[in-house]
Amino acid sequence: MRSNGYKVLYRNFRARGGGEVDIVCREKKTNTLAFVEVKTRRSAEFGDALYAVKQDQQQRISRGALAWLRMLDNPDLIFRFDIVEVLDEESGVKISLVRDAFQLSDPYIY
């Protein structure tokens, strides 16, 4: 994450309401808060890890993100949801970052 211009703020955030976020970061260049889900696959046989983040998991990440935003004094921050795909195959490890991978579903309150 650091090599992509992010500052890691917290790892494995768990909210009381059942929300969770793997990594909370701030992208230095745009000053955007990023809630990052890390997905690892041993093979690309069943598709990219990006598509493994289904709606129920997106909602759990969103609940965690909203809980994080509630803890802040300034709720008008720009934020987004990113996914890091880790493909760990015998030929080597491939890591890719998908910015703005999904949107927070309306309506939301924080």
C-alpha positions as a Markdown table, in Angstrom:
| # | Residue | x | y | z |
|---|---|---|---|---|
| 1 | Met | 0.0 | 0.0 | 0.0 |
| 2 | Arg | 2.8 | 2.4 | 0.8 |
| 3 | Ser | 4.4 | 1.9 | -2.6 |
| 4 | Asn | 1.1 | 3.0 | -4.1 |
| 5 | Gly | 1.1 | 6.3 | -2.2 |
| 6 | Tyr | -1.0 | 5.2 | 0.8 |
| 7 | Lys | -0.5 | 5.8 | 4.5 |
| 8 | Val | -1.8 | 2.8 | 6.5 |
| 9 | Leu | -3.9 | 4.0 | 9.4 |
| 10 | Tyr | -5.2 | 0.8 | 10.8 |
| 11 | Arg | -5.4 | -2.9 | 10.1 |
| 12 | Asn | -8.2 | -5.3 | 10.8 |
| 13 | Phe | -10.7 | -2.8 | 12.1 |
| 14 | Arg | -13.8 | -4.4 | 13.7 |
| 15 | Ala | -16.9 | -2.4 | 14.5 |
| 16 | Arg | -19.5 | -3.3 | 17.2 |
| 17 | Gly | -22.3 | -3.6 | 14.6 |
| 18 | Gly | -20.6 | -6.4 | 12.7 |
| 19 | Gly | -18.7 | -4.3 | 10.2 |
| 20 | Glu | -15.1 | -4.9 | 9.4 |
| 21 | Val | -12.3 | -3.5 | 7.2 |
| 22 | Asp | -9.0 | -5.2 | 6.4 |
| 23 | Ile | -7.0 | -2.0 | 6.0 |
| 24 | Val | -7.9 | 1.7 | 6.6 |
| 25 | Cys | -5.6 | 4.0 | 4.6 |
| 26 | Arg | -5.3 | 7.5 | 3.4 |
| 27 | Glu | -4.1 | 8.1 | -0.2 |
| 28 | Lys | -1.6 | 10.9 | 0.2 |
| 29 | Lys | -1.9 | 12.4 | -3.3 |
| 30 | Thr | -5.7 | 13.0 | -3.1 |
| 31 | Asn | -6.1 | 13.0 | 0.7 |
| 32 | Thr | -8.8 | 10.3 | 0.2 |
| 33 | Leu | -9.7 | 7.8 | 2.9 |
| 34 | Ala | -9.6 | 4.3 | 1.5 |
| 35 | Phe | -11.2 | 1.3 | 3.1 |
| 36 | Val | -9.4 | -1.7 | 1.6 |
| 37 | Glu | -10.4 | -5.3 | 1.4 |
| 38 | Val | -7.6 | -7.8 | 0.7 |
| 39 | Lys | -8.6 | -10.9 | -1.3 |
| 40 | Thr | -6.1 | -13.8 | -1.8 |
| 41 | Arg | -6.5 | -16.6 | -4.4 |
| 42 | Arg | -4.3 | -19.6 | -5.1 |
| 43 | Ser | -5.5 | -19.7 | -8.7 |
| 44 | Ala | -7.3 | -17.5 | -11.2 |
| 45 | Glu | -9.3 | -20.6 | -12.3 |
| 46 | Phe | -12.5 | -19.3 | -10.7 |
| 47 | Gly | -12.0 | -15.7 | -11.6 |
| 48 | Asp | -10.4 | -12.6 | -10.1 |
| 49 | Ala | -10.5 | -12.0 | -6.4 |
| 50 | Leu | -12.3 | -8.7 | -7.2 |
| 51 | Tyr | -15.4 | -10.6 | -8.1 |
| 52 | Ala | -15.3 | -12.7 | -4.9 |
| 53 | Val | -16.3 | -9.6 | -2.9 |
| 54 | Lys | -20.0 | -10.2 | -3.1 |
| 55 | Gln | -22.8 | -7.8 | -1.9 |
| 56 | Asp | -23.0 | -9.2 | 1.6 |
| 57 | Gln | -19.3 | -8.7 | 2.1 |
| 58 | Gln | -19.5 | -5.2 | 0.6 |
| 59 | Gln | -22.2 | -4.4 | 3.2 |
| 60 | Arg | -20.0 | -5.7 | 6.0 |
| 61 | Ile | -17.1 | -3.5 | 4.8 |
| 62 | Ser | -19.5 | -0.6 | 4.4 |
| 63 | Arg | -20.7 | -1.0 | 8.0 |
| 64 | Gly | -17.1 | -1.0 | 9.2 |
| 65 | Ala | -16.3 | 2.1 | 7.1 |
| 66 | Leu | -19.3 | 4.0 | 8.5 |
| 67 | Ala | -18.3 | 3.1 | 12.0 |
| 68 | Trp | -14.9 | 4.4 | 11.3 |
| 69 | Leu | -16.3 | 7.7 | 9.9 |
| 70 | Arg | -18.5 | 8.1 | 13.0 |
| 71 | Met | -15.4 | 8.1 | 15.1 |
| 72 | Leu | -14.0 | 11.1 | 13.2 |
| 73 | Asp | -14.8 | 14.8 | 13.8 |
| 74 | Asn | -15.0 | 15.6 | 10.1 |
| 75 | Pro | -17.6 | 13.4 | 8.4 |
| 76 | Asp | -17.2 | 15.3 | 5.1 |
| 77 | Leu | -14.1 | 13.4 | 4.1 |
| 78 | Ile | -13.8 | 11.9 | 0.6 |
| 79 | Phe | -13.7 | 8.1 | 0.9 |
| 80 | Arg | -13.8 | 5.1 | -1.3 |
| 81 | Phe | -13.6 | 1.3 | -1.3 |
| 82 | Asp | -10.5 | -0.4 | -2.8 |
| 83 | Ile | -9.7 | -4.1 | -3.2 |
| 84 | Val | -6.2 | -5.6 | -3.2 |
| 85 | Glu | -6.1 | -8.8 | -5.2 |
| 86 | Val | -3.3 | -11.2 | -4.3 |
| 87 | Leu | -2.8 | -14.1 | -6.7 |
| 88 | Asp | -0.5 | -16.6 | -5.1 |
| 89 | Glu | 0.3 | -19.2 | -7.7 |
| 90 | Glu | 3.2 | -21.6 | -8.1 |
| 91 | Ser | 4.7 | -19.3 | -10.7 |
| 92 | Gly | 4.8 | -16.4 | -8.2 |
| 93 | Val | 2.7 | -13.8 | -6.4 |
| 94 | Lys | 0.9 | -11.1 | -8.3 |
| 95 | Ile | -0.6 | -8.2 | -6.4 |
| 96 | Ser | -2.9 | -5.6 | -8.0 |
| 97 | Leu | -4.8 | -2.7 | -6.5 |
| 98 | Val | -8.4 | -1.9 | -7.7 |
| 99 | Arg | -9.3 | 1.6 | -6.7 |
| 100 | Asp | -12.9 | 2.5 | -6.2 |
| 101 | Ala | -14.0 | -1.1 | -6.5 |
| 102 | Phe | -17.5 | -0.6 | -5.3 |
| 103 | Gln | -19.8 | 2.1 | -4.0 |
| 104 | Leu | -21.5 | 2.6 | -0.7 |
| 105 | Ser | -25.2 | 1.8 | -1.2 |
| 106 | Asp | -27.7 | 4.5 | -0.4 |
| 107 | Pro | -29.1 | 5.4 | 2.0 |
| 108 | Tyr | -26.4 | 5.6 | 4.6 |
| 109 | Ile | -26.1 | 7.5 | 7.9 |
| 110 | Tyr | -22.9 | 8.2 | 9.9 |
